[in-house]
Structure formats: C-alpha cells, structure tokens
Amino acid sequence: MTKELTGKIAFVTGSGRGLGRAMAERLAELGADVAIHDISWTAPAKFGEAPDLGAVAKAIARHGGKTAAVIGNIGDKAAVARMKEEIEAKLGRVDILVNCAGGDIGASGGKPQPNDALGIPLEDIRALTENNLYGTILVCQAFVPSMVKAGSGSVINIGSAAAQFGVTNGVIYAALKAAVIHYTRCLAADVRREGVRVNAVSPGATKTARFEATRVVDPEKMDSSIKSLIRYGEPEEMADAVAFLAGPRSKYISGQVLRVDGGETLFPG
Ligand SMILES: NC(=O)c1ccc[n+]([C@@H]2O[C@H](COP(=O)([O-])OP(=O)(O)OC[C@H]3O[C@@H](n4cnc5c(N)ncnc54)[C@H](O)[C@@H]3O)[C@@H](O)[C@H]2O)c1
C-alpha cells in the first residue's frame, strides 16, 4: 500500500470503535498520524471491540505513525475546543478531518422509543441532533478555519443511506443525516476557493459490533462473498472510501456524497 498520506495529520471522531476505528486504521496504514476520539475512555468496550481508547491508539500506532487519544462530547463546543488544543499540542494542525461520531442514539443511550416521525420524544430529538448534526458542525467550525488559513485540507462527513429515502424507523436520525449531507455541500461551497475539500460518505448497513448487537441481522446478508451487492457492508469498505476522499487521488472532488451501500440507493435521491 502506498503511503500517500505520509506527513498528514488526521482526526477521526468516534474512532474508538466501529466504522471510525476502521477509518482511523486505514488512514494510519496510508502514513497519516491519527488522533483517535470517543465520548469516553471506555466507549470502545461497549460492544467488546477494545478495553479502552488507549488500547485503540496503541493498536493503530503499530502502523508506524504517531497517535493521540482525546475524549469529549462533539456536541459540546468547549469540549471540542479543548480536544483541538490537545490534538495540536500532540500532533500538530489537522489536515484530514473525518466526522464519524454519531448514530441513532437517543437521550437514554439506546434507540428512541418510539422512533417514528410523530411519536419520537423531544428529548430524543435533542440528543440525536447534538450527536449527529450539532457535533458535526461544531467540529467543522473548530478545525476548518485552520485548514483555510493553511490553504489545504480534506473534510469527510459520515452520512447514511437512511438519508436518501423515506424511513419509518429512525426518522429523526435519517433527517439529521440528510442535514449533515447538505451541510457538507454548503461548507464545500463556502471554502471552495480556499484549497479545502469537503465531501460525505453515506454508508449502507455495515457490520460493526454495535450494528450486530443492536438488531436482528439477516443471515442471508452476512456473507460478504455474495456478489449481488445485496449484503451488509464491511467497515473496511467504508474506510476505503474515506481514504480515497482524504488523499490526493480525489483532489478535484468536493461537495460530493459517495454512497457506499452496494447499490441500495441506486434509484432514489
Ligand atoms: N454501521 C452502520 O450500519 C452505519 C450505517 C450508516 C451510517 N452509519 C454512521 O457511521 C457512524 C459510525 O457508526 P458505527 O456503526 O461505527 O457506530 P458506533 O456506535 O460503533 O460508533 C459511533 C461512535 O461515535 C461515538 N459518539 C456518538 N455520539 C457522540 C458524541 N456526541 N460525542 C462523541 N462521540 C460520540 C460513539 O461513542 C461511538 O464511538 C455513525 O455516524 C453512524 O450514524 C453507520
């Protein structure tokens, strides 16, 4: 694998586990120094992926680059400012920002009940908005100005296939991911003359530990050797898309949404 990101510094939010971790691993493999992040030190243990964030940072450091581990709520402006200071002190200015933290997480930490358009409680709407939309915006507001000043940078926001069509379960999550995608386009327009590219990756249903632990999975879709593309995605497939958008091979691409969903949203949206 060419080390095309050597000399670059990446920050991947929500990289203590799941897709974020796979993305952080791939950027490190490509030569970047990577700041790992989660909401708490032990969040990586929630679905058994690692004992804590320190263990994740150590595992990612085996690719040869430097790592730093930071914790904080992305929906809290002061916490984001503190994390930026910590990352800059440990690694330097961030060149690649991946906003992966988020999910269909309500106020009590699980999925909202009910999770539909008319019944979802207000406190869950607030929690989802903080975890998905405010968080992404606040992290961009903190990190993109330094990229603009430097005249270079790549931001990748993580959307969802659920943002592309009407759903009856996870409605506010889907609506917020649609907002993340449109914020991506607007931010790309804002910084288009500044050397900073902003894109989104919209994953389809992907086999992370959380995904498998929080639903009944269809065994027919578990086998990645099925060639039909009607299967669950692998975290590494999302990481490949992020790596492409982070690096030089996508240098003329900005404001786009790469749907990595096996063709699930081929027609709508
Ligand atoms: N796995 C899928 O099928 C799938 C599909 C489409 C989109 N996504 C999106 O991909 C991203 C990663 O999902 P995953 O499946 O790896 O889930 P995950 O729960 O394993 O990872 C999400 C991470 O974000 C962190 N996080 C959430 N809210 C946060 C906050 N307010 N502040 C700081 N950290 C916070 C969590 O602690 C966790 O580490 C999410 O944005 C999710 O919506 C996932």
The ligand as a MOL file (V3000), in Angstrom:
LIG
                    3D

  0  0  0     0  0            999 V3000
M  V30 BEGIN CTAB
M  V30 COUNTS 44 48 0 0 0
M  V30 BEGIN ATOM
M  V30 1 N -22.8790 0.7970 10.8830 0
M  V30 2 C -23.8060 1.1710 10.0470 0
M  V30 3 O -24.5620 0.3510 9.5130 0
M  V30 4 C -23.9450 2.6290 9.6630 0
M  V30 5 C -24.7280 2.9380 8.5270 0
M  V30 6 C -24.8630 4.2720 8.1470 0
M  V30 7 C -24.2360 5.2650 8.8740 0
M  V30 8 N -23.5030 4.9400 9.9790 0 CHG=1
M  V30 9 C -22.8560 6.0420 10.7060 0
M  V30 10 O -21.4840 5.7580 10.8590 0
M  V30 11 C -21.0070 6.3110 12.0730 0
M  V30 12 C -20.3480 5.2040 12.9070 0
M  V30 13 O -21.3210 4.2070 13.2060 0
M  V30 14 P -20.9080 2.7900 13.8390 0
M  V30 15 O -21.7970 1.7940 13.2400 0
M  V30 16 O -19.4620 2.6120 13.7710 0 CHG=-1
M  V30 17 O -21.4370 3.0120 15.3530 0
M  V30 18 P -20.6640 3.0240 16.7570 0
M  V30 19 O -21.7110 3.3110 17.7720 0
M  V30 20 O -19.8610 1.8030 16.9100 0
M  V30 21 O -19.6790 4.2770 16.6120 0
M  V30 22 C -20.1020 5.5860 16.8340 0
M  V30 23 C -19.0900 6.2760 17.7160 0
M  V30 24 O -19.4490 7.6590 17.8930 0
M  V30 25 C -19.3320 7.9730 19.2800 0
M  V30 26 N -20.2530 9.0850 19.5730 0
M  V30 27 C -21.5850 9.1270 19.3870 0
M  V30 28 N -22.0750 10.3110 19.7900 0
M  V30 29 C -21.0200 11.0340 20.2400 0
M  V30 30 C -20.8810 12.3350 20.8100 0
M  V30 31 N -21.9310 13.1520 20.9820 0
M  V30 32 N -19.6300 12.7520 21.1430 0
M  V30 33 C -18.5620 11.9400 20.9770 0
M  V30 34 N -18.6330 10.6990 20.4530 0
M  V30 35 C -19.8520 10.2640 20.1070 0
M  V30 36 C -19.7020 6.6660 19.9820 0
M  V30 37 O -19.2700 6.6580 21.3290 0
M  V30 38 C -19.0030 5.6560 19.0920 0
M  V30 39 O -17.6420 5.5030 19.4140 0
M  V30 40 C -22.2000 6.9720 12.7520 0
M  V30 41 O -22.2360 8.3430 12.4090 0
M  V30 42 C -23.3850 6.2470 12.1340 0
M  V30 43 O -24.5570 7.0130 12.1460 0
M  V30 44 C -23.3410 3.6460 10.3780 0
M  V30 END ATOM
M  V30 BEGIN BOND
M  V30 1 1 1 2
M  V30 2 2 2 3
M  V30 3 1 2 4
M  V30 4 1 4 5
M  V30 5 2 4 44
M  V30 6 2 5 6
M  V30 7 1 6 7
M  V30 8 2 7 8
M  V30 9 1 8 9
M  V30 10 1 8 44
M  V30 11 1 9 10
M  V30 12 1 9 42
M  V30 13 1 10 11
M  V30 14 1 11 12
M  V30 15 1 11 40
M  V30 16 1 12 13
M  V30 17 1 13 14
M  V30 18 2 14 15
M  V30 19 1 14 16
M  V30 20 1 14 17
M  V30 21 1 17 18
M  V30 22 2 18 19
M  V30 23 1 18 20
M  V30 24 1 18 21
M  V30 25 1 21 22
M  V30 26 1 22 23
M  V30 27 1 23 24
M  V30 28 1 23 38
M  V30 29 1 24 25
M  V30 30 1 25 26
M  V30 31 1 25 36
M  V30 32 1 26 27
M  V30 33 1 26 35
M  V30 34 2 27 28
M  V30 35 1 28 29
M  V30 36 1 29 30
M  V30 37 2 29 35
M  V30 38 1 30 31
M  V30 39 2 30 32
M  V30 40 1 32 33
M  V30 41 2 33 34
M  V30 42 1 34 35
M  V30 43 1 36 37
M  V30 44 1 36 38
M  V30 45 1 38 39
M  V30 46 1 40 41
M  V30 47 1 40 42
M  V30 48 1 42 43
M  V30 END BOND
M  V30 END CTAB
M  END
